[in-house]
């Protein structure tokens, strides 16, 4: 009988706790939708500052702006963390032409981030179309030498997650030049990582690995419409040439910063939870989805916790990482410093998949911690948050990985992300206010739950 | 031992059947995403035809176009179903001004569908702001007489489903004029049903009930930005006037059509499943989301079943309803004819909530049929379709309701819907191809499952 009573008592305690959580989540979502700051911050970041490539004047402005905004929130501490970052500049606009018997047709291209410039006067050569790196190997020097290699394998349209489709193609952009130069190619064009047919070329990082400077060849992305056009023309006339000119340049590394703000935990200040996005962006648009959205949502997580009157038990930090796009120096630096200081990070959440309607999270953690997350699923149901899966988290928080931390990535609806990714049309008008605010609330809710209940790791720490 | 073997056999049969369904859904989604027709059809409907208000020349064009396109699909039967519809025209563009001591400021308004015109020279009067119909009652003749009533209760931003927020406001638009004229108001302005602050006025249907023509007063929607502006001004000066002019006109009913196409069932031809959207739209935009999307998705359901090689057991009809927006005559006519003919409809699915990423369906059906739907949830999981709830279905299929039919509505992500609903910016460029195609595939999948397994009703029919 006593046992039954005790059970009943436990059940009622549990359901009362549940109800507190329900109330807290409701308060978080309501506050974000009625009194969120993410959209106004993003407006400034996008429209007053703009594209924020690492090492640029805009990136420095973004550091100062977000630091100043965090300081207004009344956090316990706001600081900058120094980090050396690569500096690459596009220079004057690229030009490209397809040269056929009928004349010259302009092509929409953009340099890939990290590419060298073309030689004075540009590069002009016949084009060979391939479907990937293996094709280059198979064709060999005989077919590749002296040509422009045109990587044209499209993103698969019948994959539901567009990130998965991206993952199946992006080797062409990242490693295409390195592969092609081995066989004597003089330049590389890569079909833009975009599921739509349109006129925007999409940039993104590429690498020559350890190939010496004088062996490198210029690499550009071509819009999907122009990729289709070029491919069609090559079927008609394999001797079709392309000429292109680019003026990009790699400089010495420069000093930049991660921006960090903190609410110190009231019970377990040495257990650290971080939430973040990356402050740098590509230069073509204004980086609203990638990753202005993640930056302002992360900032609002701390603000929404305060606005809803929640006092974190653990230390909650917002980390705005520098240089995710072309170096990941900010993420590496943050983890390095954390290790040096012996800081115990228990949970890290990144938003770097656009400011679209949130669907859930993916997790990189132990089964035990994942089971805990799954026990919270019903709390998220009223907000249509349904996706809780094991998988990747985020590039910037990856360096923190150990066998106990819980890493997570916000997973918004992915269908429109690659319409804008790394292109001129990644702009503020493509972000919907409510979708952005729902994302901020969803992140805040998960941070709240991990703060309140801790993780397997934090329980071990407590048990010590 | 025998029993165990039998169980194993049963289990393997069940899992084999499951696997067939998985394959079929995969084929449906892949076909829609790689070889769908919905986007091309919508392009024509939106960009070649445009806004399609009932009784307009464009509505007639849309009937002819969709009939011709259905005829190309090799269905068993395509026909038009005659229906008389109301005809209302906006006429020349509306004009409106806020008149203050500082001068005249232009306001963005549009006539509500069904409103009368203003008298020659327009209406000009002081404005009284209210938060809803009850306020008008409470203020009474003394405060309302001779004034323009300005309904300014906004959609609630902290409701997750924007349709719910709409439902909480739309009485102002539909019944605001009828209420205000009872107390001597001379005109009505209604804050647009839009969660964003922008410059688009959003039209929509309104009704005077049985108020005679000479007692009616003109009613317009005002953009959310201008609603805010007017409200602020009224706080400064309660004697602020507004003048507005509208030229709209109601004509005699005219003949129009529902468009219907059919694949006749191979086993149970007398059990009918319908899938549809409405062909008419408001006149301000081109009706891409409302409800061009539902029209082309519904057409593609039959095409995708054919393309994937599926032969329906039951009769599957696409029904493109006329006049959902300002009369529902098409939906009523279809149900009336079905009843006259003694047709047995077992399942009806409508898409009329925009061409955004599909999240699931809401159902109006018995618990037994709903349990069947829930048993299919896992089949939809790979496509991130997670929302299966009891609730409303669709306006056009509503008249088919009886105690056995399963009615369902596609539920896409709702966050952006009211940015475009009934406004000038409900245009083709606001529809994402993949999102539209995912919706078509999701609808096709549910139709496939109901065709293959039947419903409680169809089982009863079979059992007879």
Interface residues (C-beta under 8 A of the other chain):
Chain A: X29 X30 X33 X34 X157 X158 X160 X162 X195 X196 X357 X359 X382 X383 X384 X386 X387 X413 X415 X416 X419 X432 X433 X434 X435 X438
Chain B: X29 X30 X33 X34 X157 X158 X160 X162 X195 X196 X357 X359 X382 X383 X384 X386 X387 X413 X415 X416 X419 X432 X433 X434 X435 X438
